[in-house]
Amino acid sequence: MDDLQNDKTEYAGHVANGVVVLDEAAHLPEGARVRVIPVIDLTLAERLKKIIGIAKGLPSDLAKNHNHYIHGTPKI
């Protein structure tokens, strides 16, 4: 894999019937080793769902006045 560490080219694709299919032709030498890293498209809420709502005892206006509580600016 050392040869790929210096190559900054990336190819996008998808999995079809268990096989990685590239979206456009890639001109790679026969036998070239490749690395496939799955892209997981999650919303911010999906990524943070385990921690959303776990903080207790916060002011009810924290979202609106977070700068006041963090930096001491006047409340809105």
PDB file of N, CA, C and O in Angstrom:
ATOM      1  N   MET A   1       0.805  -1.203   0.000  1.00  0.00           N
ATOM      2  CA  MET A   1       0.000   0.000   0.000  1.00  0.00           C
ATOM      3  C   MET A   1       0.847   1.267   0.000  1.00  0.00           C
ATOM      4  O   MET A   1       0.303   2.364  -0.125  1.00  0.00           O
ATOM      5  N   ASP A   2       2.156   1.145   0.136  1.00  0.00           N
ATOM      6  CA  ASP A   2       3.003   2.322   0.181  1.00  0.00           C
ATOM      7  C   ASP A   2       2.860   3.175  -1.068  1.00  0.00           C
ATOM      8  O   ASP A   2       2.942   4.401  -0.986  1.00  0.00           O
ATOM      9  N   ASP A   3       2.646   2.549  -2.236  1.00  0.00           N
ATOM     10  CA  ASP A   3       2.509   3.301  -3.476  1.00  0.00           C
ATOM     11  C   ASP A   3       1.280   4.202  -3.458  1.00  0.00           C
ATOM     12  O   ASP A   3       1.299   5.284  -4.046  1.00  0.00           O
ATOM     13  N   LEU A   4       0.192   3.761  -2.779  1.00  0.00           N
ATOM     14  CA  LEU A   4      -1.034   4.542  -2.756  1.00  0.00           C
ATOM     15  C   LEU A   4      -0.952   5.723  -1.798  1.00  0.00           C
ATOM     16  O   LEU A   4      -1.706   6.684  -1.952  1.00  0.00           O
ATOM     17  N   GLN A   5      -0.062   5.678  -0.819  1.00  0.00           N
ATOM     18  CA  GLN A   5       0.010   6.750   0.162  1.00  0.00           C
ATOM     19  C   GLN A   5       0.409   8.072  -0.475  1.00  0.00           C
ATOM     20  O   GLN A   5       0.026   9.124   0.037  1.00  0.00           O
ATOM     21  N   ASN A   6       1.152   8.065  -1.557  1.00  0.00           N
ATOM     22  CA  ASN A   6       1.567   9.278  -2.228  1.00  0.00           C
ATOM     23  C   ASN A   6       0.606   9.694  -3.339  1.00  0.00           C
ATOM     24  O   ASN A   6       0.725  10.798  -3.869  1.00  0.00           O
ATOM     25  N   ASP A   7      -0.337   8.836  -3.699  1.00  0.00           N
ATOM     26  CA  ASP A   7      -1.296   9.128  -4.760  1.00  0.00           C
ATOM     27  C   ASP A   7      -2.528   9.774  -4.150  1.00  0.00           C
ATOM     28  O   ASP A   7      -3.194   9.168  -3.310  1.00  0.00           O
ATOM     29  N   LYS A   8      -2.837  10.993  -4.559  1.00  0.00           N
ATOM     30  CA  LYS A   8      -3.961  11.727  -3.982  1.00  0.00           C
ATOM     31  C   LYS A   8      -5.245  11.565  -4.781  1.00  0.00           C
ATOM     32  O   LYS A   8      -6.232  12.241  -4.491  1.00  0.00           O
ATOM     33  N   THR A   9      -5.258  10.691  -5.775  1.00  0.00           N
ATOM     34  CA  THR A   9      -6.435  10.490  -6.607  1.00  0.00           C
ATOM     35  C   THR A   9      -7.455   9.642  -5.869  1.00  0.00           C
ATOM     36  O   THR A   9      -7.117   8.630  -5.254  1.00  0.00           O
ATOM     37  N   GLU A  10      -8.709  10.069  -5.938  1.00  0.00           N
ATOM     38  CA  GLU A  10      -9.800   9.308  -5.337  1.00  0.00           C
ATOM     39  C   GLU A  10     -10.859   9.031  -6.388  1.00  0.00           C
ATOM     40  O   GLU A  10     -11.056   9.829  -7.305  1.00  0.00           O
ATOM     41  N   TYR A  11     -11.525   7.927  -6.260  1.00  0.00           N
ATOM     42  CA  TYR A  11     -12.588   7.544  -7.171  1.00  0.00           C
ATOM     43  C   TYR A  11     -13.847   7.275  -6.359  1.00  0.00           C
ATOM     44  O   TYR A  11     -13.790   6.620  -5.319  1.00  0.00           O
ATOM     45  N   ALA A  12     -14.974   7.774  -6.827  1.00  0.00           N
ATOM     46  CA  ALA A  12     -16.254   7.536  -6.156  1.00  0.00           C
ATOM     47  C   ALA A  12     -16.949   6.360  -6.822  1.00  0.00           C
ATOM     48  O   ALA A  12     -16.705   6.054  -7.990  1.00  0.00           O
ATOM     49  N   GLY A  13     -17.808   5.713  -6.069  1.00  0.00           N
ATOM     50  CA  GLY A  13     -18.557   4.599  -6.612  1.00  0.00           C
ATOM     51  C   GLY A  13     -19.629   4.147  -5.646  1.00  0.00           C
ATOM     52  O   GLY A  13     -19.984   4.860  -4.708  1.00  0.00           O
ATOM     53  N   HIS A  14     -20.137   2.960  -5.884  1.00  0.00           N
ATOM     54  CA  HIS A  14     -21.182   2.398  -5.044  1.00  0.00           C
ATOM     55  C   HIS A  14     -21.059   0.878  -5.068  1.00  0.00           C
ATOM     56  O   HIS A  14     -20.317   0.314  -5.872  1.00  0.00           O
ATOM     57  N   VAL A  15     -21.788   0.232  -4.185  1.00  0.00           N
ATOM     58  CA  VAL A  15     -21.779  -1.227  -4.142  1.00  0.00           C
ATOM     59  C   VAL A  15     -23.034  -1.734  -4.844  1.00  0.00           C
ATOM     60  O   VAL A  15     -24.145  -1.307  -4.532  1.00  0.00           O
ATOM     61  N   ALA A  16     -22.850  -2.643  -5.789  1.00  0.00           N
ATOM     62  CA  ALA A  16     -23.962  -3.270  -6.503  1.00  0.00           C
ATOM     63  C   ALA A  16     -23.755  -4.775  -6.451  1.00  0.00           C
ATOM     64  O   ALA A  16     -22.749  -5.289  -6.942  1.00  0.00           O
ATOM     65  N   ASN A  17     -24.699  -5.470  -5.861  1.00  0.00           N
ATOM     66  CA  ASN A  17     -24.614  -6.931  -5.727  1.00  0.00           C
ATOM     67  C   ASN A  17     -23.315  -7.364  -5.048  1.00  0.00           C
ATOM     68  O   ASN A  17     -22.714  -8.372  -5.419  1.00  0.00           O
ATOM     69  N   GLY A  18     -22.894  -6.586  -4.049  1.00  0.00           N
ATOM     70  CA  GLY A  18     -21.709  -6.952  -3.288  1.00  0.00           C
ATOM     71  C   GLY A  18     -20.381  -6.600  -3.930  1.00  0.00           C
ATOM     72  O   GLY A  18     -19.327  -6.964  -3.410  1.00  0.00           O
ATOM     73  N   VAL A  19     -20.417  -5.891  -5.062  1.00  0.00           N
ATOM     74  CA  VAL A  19     -19.192  -5.533  -5.776  1.00  0.00           C
ATOM     75  C   VAL A  19     -19.089  -4.017  -5.854  1.00  0.00           C
ATOM     76  O   VAL A  19     -20.080  -3.338  -6.121  1.00  0.00           O
ATOM     77  N   VAL A  20     -17.890  -3.482  -5.622  1.00  0.00           N
ATOM     78  CA  VAL A  20     -17.675  -2.043  -5.752  1.00  0.00           C
ATOM     79  C   VAL A  20     -17.628  -1.677  -7.229  1.00  0.00           C
ATOM     80  O   VAL A  20     -16.831  -2.225  -7.990  1.00  0.00           O
ATOM     81  N   VAL A  21     -18.492  -0.743  -7.626  1.00  0.00           N
ATOM     82  CA  VAL A  21     -18.565  -0.272  -9.008  1.00  0.00           C
ATOM     83  C   VAL A  21     -18.214   1.206  -9.003  1.00  0.00           C
ATOM     84  O   VAL A  21     -18.873   1.999  -8.331  1.00  0.00           O
ATOM     85  N   LEU A  22     -17.182   1.580  -9.744  1.00  0.00           N
ATOM     86  CA  LEU A  22     -16.774   2.983  -9.806  1.00  0.00           C
ATOM     87  C   LEU A  22     -17.706   3.763 -10.714  1.00  0.00           C
ATOM     88  O   LEU A  22     -18.192   3.247 -11.720  1.00  0.00           O
ATOM     89  N   ASP A  23     -17.954   5.036 -10.340  1.00  0.00           N
ATOM     90  CA  ASP A  23     -18.851   5.886 -11.119  1.00  0.00           C
ATOM     91  C   ASP A  23     -18.248   6.299 -12.453  1.00  0.00           C
ATOM     92  O   ASP A  23     -18.981   6.558 -13.407  1.00  0.00           O
ATOM     93  N   GLU A  24     -16.938   6.364 -12.532  1.00  0.00           N
ATOM     94  CA  GLU A  24     -16.273   6.676 -13.802  1.00  0.00           C
ATOM     95  C   GLU A  24     -15.048   5.789 -13.941  1.00  0.00           C
ATOM     96  O   GLU A  24     -14.548   5.249 -12.954  1.00  0.00           O
ATOM     97  N   ALA A  25     -14.578   5.644 -15.144  1.00  0.00           N
ATOM     98  CA  ALA A  25     -13.458   4.742 -15.419  1.00  0.00           C
ATOM     99  C   ALA A  25     -12.213   5.182 -14.659  1.00  0.00           C
ATOM    100  O   ALA A  25     -11.899   6.371 -14.591  1.00  0.00           O
ATOM    101  N   ALA A  26     -11.519   4.222 -14.098  1.00  0.00           N
ATOM    102  CA  ALA A  26     -10.246   4.478 -13.426  1.00  0.00           C
ATOM    103  C   ALA A  26      -9.164   3.726 -14.185  1.00  0.00           C
ATOM    104  O   ALA A  26      -9.293   2.528 -14.435  1.00  0.00           O
ATOM    105  N   HIS A  27      -8.119   4.414 -14.545  1.00  0.00           N
ATOM    106  CA  HIS A  27      -7.033   3.788 -15.289  1.00  0.00           C
ATOM    107  C   HIS A  27      -5.936   3.380 -14.312  1.00  0.00           C
ATOM    108  O   HIS A  27      -4.970   4.109 -14.081  1.00  0.00           O
ATOM    109  N   LEU A  28      -6.119   2.199 -13.754  1.00  0.00           N
ATOM    110  CA  LEU A  28      -5.177   1.664 -12.783  1.00  0.00           C
ATOM    111  C   LEU A  28      -4.478   0.457 -13.392  1.00  0.00           C
ATOM    112  O   LEU A  28      -5.081  -0.276 -14.177  1.00  0.00           O
ATOM    113  N   PRO A  29      -3.226   0.243 -13.043  1.00  0.00           N
ATOM    114  CA  PRO A  29      -2.525  -0.919 -13.593  1.00  0.00           C
ATOM    115  C   PRO A  29      -3.117  -2.224 -13.052  1.00  0.00           C
ATOM    116  O   PRO A  29      -3.578  -2.284 -11.912  1.00  0.00           O
ATOM    117  N   GLU A  30      -3.098  -3.234 -13.864  1.00  0.00           N
ATOM    118  CA  GLU A  30      -3.595  -4.554 -13.468  1.00  0.00           C
ATOM    119  C   GLU A  30      -2.863  -5.000 -12.204  1.00  0.00           C
ATOM    120  O   GLU A  30      -1.638  -4.921 -12.115  1.00  0.00           O
ATOM    121  N   GLY A  31      -3.628  -5.461 -11.247  1.00  0.00           N
ATOM    122  CA  GLY A  31      -3.048  -5.946  -9.990  1.00  0.00           C
ATOM    123  C   GLY A  31      -2.790  -4.854  -8.966  1.00  0.00           C
ATOM    124  O   GLY A  31      -2.292  -5.128  -7.873  1.00  0.00           O
ATOM    125  N   ALA A  32      -3.127  -3.609  -9.315  1.00  0.00           N
ATOM    126  CA  ALA A  32      -2.912  -2.511  -8.365  1.00  0.00           C
ATOM    127  C   ALA A  32      -3.736  -2.755  -7.109  1.00  0.00           C
ATOM    128  O   ALA A  32      -4.894  -3.166  -7.178  1.00  0.00           O
ATOM    129  N   ARG A  33      -3.124  -2.496  -5.971  1.00  0.00           N
ATOM    130  CA  ARG A  33      -3.853  -2.615  -4.712  1.00  0.00           C
ATOM    131  C   ARG A  33      -4.627  -1.331  -4.487  1.00  0.00           C
ATOM    132  O   ARG A  33      -4.132  -0.244  -4.788  1.00  0.00           O
ATOM    133  N   VAL A  34      -5.830  -1.446  -3.963  1.00  0.00           N
ATOM    134  CA  VAL A  34      -6.670  -0.290  -3.700  1.00  0.00           C
ATOM    135  C   VAL A  34      -7.218  -0.386  -2.278  1.00  0.00           C
ATOM    136  O   VAL A  34      -7.215  -1.452  -1.662  1.00  0.00           O
ATOM    137  N   ARG A  35      -7.680   0.737  -1.781  1.00  0.00           N
ATOM    138  CA  ARG A  35      -8.300   0.785  -0.458  1.00  0.00           C
ATOM    139  C   ARG A  35      -9.698   1.361  -0.630  1.00  0.00           C
ATOM    140  O   ARG A  35      -9.865   2.411  -1.252  1.00  0.00           O
ATOM    141  N   VAL A  36     -10.699   0.688  -0.087  1.00  0.00           N
ATOM    142  CA  VAL A  36     -12.083   1.142  -0.165  1.00  0.00           C
ATOM    143  C   VAL A  36     -12.509   1.581   1.230  1.00  0.00           C
ATOM    144  O   VAL A  36     -12.435   0.809   2.185  1.00  0.00           O
ATOM    145  N   ILE A  37     -12.960   2.845   1.338  1.00  0.00           N
ATOM    146  CA  ILE A  37     -13.415   3.380   2.620  1.00  0.00           C
ATOM    147  C   ILE A  37     -14.879   3.768   2.444  1.00  0.00           C
ATOM    148  O   ILE A  37     -15.178   4.704   1.702  1.00  0.00           O
ATOM    149  N   PRO A  38     -15.800   3.066   3.113  1.00  0.00           N
ATOM    150  CA  PRO A  38     -17.222   3.388   2.963  1.00  0.00           C
ATOM    151  C   PRO A  38     -17.527   4.811   3.424  1.00  0.00           C
ATOM    152  O   PRO A  38     -16.971   5.289   4.413  1.00  0.00           O
ATOM    153  N   VAL A  39     -18.412   5.474   2.698  1.00  0.00           N
ATOM    154  CA  VAL A  39     -18.885   6.807   3.062  1.00  0.00           C
ATOM    155  C   VAL A  39     -20.272   6.632   3.662  1.00  0.00           C
ATOM    156  O   VAL A  39     -21.188   6.143   3.001  1.00  0.00           O
ATOM    157  N   ILE A  40     -20.416   7.031   4.910  1.00  0.00           N
ATOM    158  CA  ILE A  40     -21.704   6.914   5.576  1.00  0.00           C
ATOM    159  C   ILE A  40     -22.332   8.311   5.608  1.00  0.00           C
ATOM    160  O   ILE A  40     -21.815   9.212   6.269  1.00  0.00           O
ATOM    161  N   ASP A  41     -23.438   8.485   4.899  1.00  0.00           N
ATOM    162  CA  ASP A  41     -24.115   9.778   4.839  1.00  0.00           C
ATOM    163  C   ASP A  41     -25.170   9.851   5.940  1.00  0.00           C
ATOM    164  O   ASP A  41     -26.290   9.365   5.776  1.00  0.00           O
ATOM    165  N   LEU A  42     -24.802  10.456   7.050  1.00  0.00           N
ATOM    166  CA  LEU A  42     -25.727  10.642   8.163  1.00  0.00           C
ATOM    167  C   LEU A  42     -25.937  12.129   8.397  1.00  0.00           C
ATOM    168  O   LEU A  42     -25.033  12.937   8.185  1.00  0.00           O
ATOM    169  N   THR A  43     -27.137  12.480   8.837  1.00  0.00           N
ATOM    170  CA  THR A  43     -27.386  13.866   9.213  1.00  0.00           C
ATOM    171  C   THR A  43     -26.673  14.145  10.530  1.00  0.00           C
ATOM    172  O   THR A  43     -26.256  13.218  11.225  1.00  0.00           O
ATOM    173  N   LEU A  44     -26.537  15.414  10.869  1.00  0.00           N
ATOM    174  CA  LEU A  44     -25.921  15.772  12.146  1.00  0.00           C
ATOM    175  C   LEU A  44     -26.703  15.163  13.302  1.00  0.00           C
ATOM    176  O   LEU A  44     -26.105  14.654  14.250  1.00  0.00           O
ATOM    177  N   ALA A  45     -28.014  15.207  13.238  1.00  0.00           N
ATOM    178  CA  ALA A  45     -28.844  14.629  14.298  1.00  0.00           C
ATOM    179  C   ALA A  45     -28.611  13.122  14.424  1.00  0.00           C
ATOM    180  O   ALA A  45     -28.569  12.595  15.536  1.00  0.00           O
ATOM    181  N   GLU A  46     -28.459  12.428  13.298  1.00  0.00           N
ATOM    182  CA  GLU A  46     -28.204  10.987  13.340  1.00  0.00           C
ATOM    183  C   GLU A  46     -26.844  10.681  13.967  1.00  0.00           C
ATOM    184  O   GLU A  46     -26.703   9.712  14.713  1.00  0.00           O
ATOM    185  N   ARG A  47     -25.837  11.518  13.658  1.00  0.00           N
ATOM    186  CA  ARG A  47     -24.513  11.298  14.229  1.00  0.00           C
ATOM    187  C   ARG A  47     -24.467  11.591  15.717  1.00  0.00           C
ATOM    188  O   ARG A  47     -23.684  10.982  16.445  1.00  0.00           O
ATOM    189  N   LEU A  48     -25.301  12.522  16.179  1.00  0.00           N
ATOM    190  CA  LEU A  48     -25.265  12.938  17.585  1.00  0.00           C
ATOM    191  C   LEU A  48     -26.379  12.341  18.433  1.00  0.00           C
ATOM    192  O   LEU A  48     -26.516  12.701  19.603  1.00  0.00           O
ATOM    193  N   LYS A  49     -27.183  11.435  17.870  1.00  0.00           N
ATOM    194  CA  LYS A  49     -28.374  10.953  18.575  1.00  0.00           C
ATOM    195  C   LYS A  49     -28.068  10.322  19.929  1.00  0.00           C
ATOM    196  O   LYS A  49     -28.923  10.352  20.814  1.00  0.00           O
ATOM    197  N   LYS A  50     -26.893   9.759  20.119  1.00  0.00           N
ATOM    198  CA  LYS A  50     -26.556   9.132  21.403  1.00  0.00           C
ATOM    199  C   LYS A  50     -26.351  10.154  22.517  1.00  0.00           C
ATOM    200  O   LYS A  50     -26.469   9.819  23.696  1.00  0.00           O
ATOM    201  N   ILE A  51     -26.044  11.403  22.147  1.00  0.00           N
ATOM    202  CA  ILE A  51     -25.790  12.394  23.193  1.00  0.00           C
ATOM    203  C   ILE A  51     -26.827  13.507  23.251  1.00  0.00           C
ATOM    204  O   ILE A  51     -26.818  14.307  24.186  1.00  0.00           O
ATOM    205  N   ILE A  52     -27.722  13.573  22.268  1.00  0.00           N
ATOM    206  CA  ILE A  52     -28.751  14.613  22.279  1.00  0.00           C
ATOM    207  C   ILE A  52     -29.655  14.416  23.482  1.00  0.00           C
ATOM    208  O   ILE A  52     -30.199  13.332  23.694  1.00  0.00           O
ATOM    209  N   GLY A  53     -29.808  15.467  24.261  1.00  0.00           N
ATOM    210  CA  GLY A  53     -30.727  15.441  25.396  1.00  0.00           C
ATOM    211  C   GLY A  53     -30.167  14.876  26.688  1.00  0.00           C
ATOM    212  O   GLY A  53     -30.909  14.757  27.664  1.00  0.00           O
ATOM    213  N   ILE A  54     -28.885  14.520  26.736  1.00  0.00           N
ATOM    214  CA  ILE A  54     -28.369  13.918  27.972  1.00  0.00           C
ATOM    215  C   ILE A  54     -27.944  14.941  29.019  1.00  0.00           C
ATOM    216  O   ILE A  54     -27.827  14.602  30.196  1.00  0.00           O
ATOM    217  N   ALA A  55     -27.710  16.191  28.609  1.00  0.00           N
ATOM    218  CA  ALA A  55     -27.317  17.228  29.572  1.00  0.00           C
ATOM    219  C   ALA A  55     -28.531  17.606  30.418  1.00  0.00           C
ATOM    220  O   ALA A  55     -29.623  17.821  29.890  1.00  0.00           O
ATOM    221  N   LYS A  56     -28.333  17.684  31.721  1.00  0.00           N
ATOM    222  CA  LYS A  56     -29.419  17.999  32.648  1.00  0.00           C
ATOM    223  C   LYS A  56     -29.112  19.301  33.369  1.00  0.00           C
ATOM    224  O   LYS A  56     -27.949  19.672  33.527  1.00  0.00           O
ATOM    225  N   GLY A  57     -30.157  19.994  33.806  1.00  0.00           N
ATOM    226  CA  GLY A  57     -30.009  21.194  34.612  1.00  0.00           C
ATOM    227  C   GLY A  57     -29.549  22.426  33.860  1.00  0.00           C
ATOM    228  O   GLY A  57     -29.001  23.348  34.463  1.00  0.00           O
ATOM    229  N   LEU A  58     -29.763  22.459  32.554  1.00  0.00           N
ATOM    230  CA  LEU A  58     -29.354  23.618  31.760  1.00  0.00           C
ATOM    231  C   LEU A  58     -30.468  24.657  31.733  1.00  0.00           C
ATOM    232  O   LEU A  58     -31.640  24.306  31.873  1.00  0.00           O
ATOM    233  N   PRO A  59     -30.119  25.941  31.553  1.00  0.00           N
ATOM    234  CA  PRO A  59     -31.144  26.983  31.466  1.00  0.00           C
ATOM    235  C   PRO A  59     -32.081  26.730  30.279  1.00  0.00           C
ATOM    236  O   PRO A  59     -31.651  26.233  29.237  1.00  0.00           O
ATOM    237  N   SER A  60     -33.345  27.071  30.442  1.00  0.00           N
ATOM    238  CA  SER A  60     -34.318  26.822  29.377  1.00  0.00           C
ATOM    239  C   SER A  60     -34.054  27.684  28.147  1.00  0.00           C
ATOM    240  O   SER A  60     -34.507  27.349  27.053  1.00  0.00           O
ATOM    241  N   ASP A  61     -33.326  28.791  28.311  1.00  0.00           N
ATOM    242  CA  ASP A  61     -33.026  29.669  27.176  1.00  0.00           C
ATOM    243  C   ASP A  61     -31.587  29.493  26.674  1.00  0.00           C
ATOM    244  O   ASP A  61     -31.041  30.403  26.051  1.00  0.00           O
ATOM    245  N   LEU A  62     -30.977  28.359  26.931  1.00  0.00           N
ATOM    246  CA  LEU A  62     -29.581  28.138  26.551  1.00  0.00           C
ATOM    247  C   LEU A  62     -29.360  28.265  25.044  1.00  0.00           C
ATOM    248  O   LEU A  62     -28.385  28.882  24.616  1.00  0.00           O
ATOM    249  N   ALA A  63     -30.248  27.694  24.241  1.00  0.00           N
ATOM    250  CA  ALA A  63     -30.060  27.769  22.788  1.00  0.00           C
ATOM    251  C   ALA A  63     -30.065  29.218  22.321  1.00  0.00           C
ATOM    252  O   ALA A  63     -29.233  29.621  21.508  1.00  0.00           O
ATOM    253  N   LYS A  64     -31.008  29.995  22.840  1.00  0.00           N
ATOM    254  CA  LYS A  64     -31.140  31.393  22.426  1.00  0.00           C
ATOM    255  C   LYS A  64     -29.993  32.258  22.961  1.00  0.00           C
ATOM    256  O   LYS A  64     -29.520  33.156  22.264  1.00  0.00           O
ATOM    257  N   ASN A  65     -29.548  31.996  24.184  1.00  0.00           N
ATOM    258  CA  ASN A  65     -28.566  32.850  24.854  1.00  0.00           C
ATOM    259  C   ASN A  65     -27.243  32.141  25.148  1.00  0.00           C
ATOM    260  O   ASN A  65     -26.596  32.438  26.152  1.00  0.00           O
ATOM    261  N   HIS A  66     -26.839  31.218  24.293  1.00  0.00           N
ATOM    262  CA  HIS A  66     -25.606  30.478  24.557  1.00  0.00           C
ATOM    263  C   HIS A  66     -24.393  31.392  24.662  1.00  0.00           C
ATOM    264  O   HIS A  66     -23.491  31.124  25.456  1.00  0.00           O
ATOM    265  N   ASN A  67     -24.354  32.470  23.873  1.00  0.00           N
ATOM    266  CA  ASN A  67     -23.209  33.389  23.974  1.00  0.00           C
ATOM    267  C   ASN A  67     -23.159  34.078  25.330  1.00  0.00           C
ATOM    268  O   ASN A  67     -22.075  34.368  25.835  1.00  0.00           O
ATOM    269  N   HIS A  68     -24.318  34.343  25.926  1.00  0.00           N
ATOM    270  CA  HIS A  68     -24.354  34.923  27.267  1.00  0.00           C
ATOM    271  C   HIS A  68     -23.729  33.950  28.275  1.00  0.00           C
ATOM    272  O   HIS A  68     -22.894  34.340  29.092  1.00  0.00           O
ATOM    273  N   TYR A  69     -24.140  32.695  28.207  1.00  0.00           N
ATOM    274  CA  TYR A  69     -23.668  31.707  29.175  1.00  0.00           C
ATOM    275  C   TYR A  69     -22.201  31.324  28.938  1.00  0.00           C
ATOM    276  O   TYR A  69     -21.489  31.001  29.889  1.00  0.00           O
ATOM    277  N   ILE A  70     -21.756  31.356  27.713  1.00  0.00           N
ATOM    278  CA  ILE A  70     -20.374  30.972  27.412  1.00  0.00           C
ATOM    279  C   ILE A  70     -19.411  32.147  27.530  1.00  0.00           C
ATOM    280  O   ILE A  70     -18.329  32.014  28.101  1.00  0.00           O
ATOM    281  N   HIS A  71     -19.814  33.319  26.977  1.00  0.00           N
ATOM    282  CA  HIS A  71     -18.892  34.450  26.877  1.00  0.00           C
ATOM    283  C   HIS A  71     -19.284  35.654  27.714  1.00  0.00           C
ATOM    284  O   HIS A  71     -18.518  36.613  27.807  1.00  0.00           O
ATOM    285  N   GLY A  72     -20.465  35.624  28.328  1.00  0.00           N
ATOM    286  CA  GLY A  72     -20.886  36.735  29.161  1.00  0.00           C
ATOM    287  C   GLY A  72     -21.495  37.903  28.414  1.00  0.00           C
ATOM    288  O   GLY A  72     -21.652  38.981  28.988  1.00  0.00           O
ATOM    289  N   THR A  73     -21.846  37.720  27.137  1.00  0.00           N
ATOM    290  CA  THR A  73     -22.470  38.805  26.382  1.00  0.00           C
ATOM    291  C   THR A  73     -23.883  39.029  26.901  1.00  0.00           C
ATOM    292  O   THR A  73     -24.439  38.143  27.549  1.00  0.00           O
ATOM    293  N   PRO A  74     -24.479  40.188  26.635  1.00  0.00           N
ATOM    294  CA  PRO A  74     -25.844  40.436  27.109  1.00  0.00           C
ATOM    295  C   PRO A  74     -26.826  39.405  26.522  1.00  0.00           C
ATOM    296  O   PRO A  74     -26.658  38.927  25.400  1.00  0.00           O
ATOM    297  N   LYS A  75     -27.835  39.087  27.306  1.00  0.00           N
ATOM    298  CA  LYS A  75     -28.884  38.169  26.830  1.00  0.00           C
ATOM    299  C   LYS A  75     -29.688  38.830  25.735  1.00  0.00           C
ATOM    300  O   LYS A  75     -29.796  40.055  25.677  1.00  0.00           O
ATOM    301  N   ILE A  76     -30.247  38.014  24.875  1.00  0.00           N
ATOM    302  CA  ILE A  76     -31.086  38.500  23.776  1.00  0.00           C
ATOM    303  C   ILE A  76     -32.495  38.685  24.300  1.00  0.00           C
ATOM    304  O   ILE A  76     -33.384  39.090  23.550  1.00  0.00           O
TER     305      ILE A  76
END
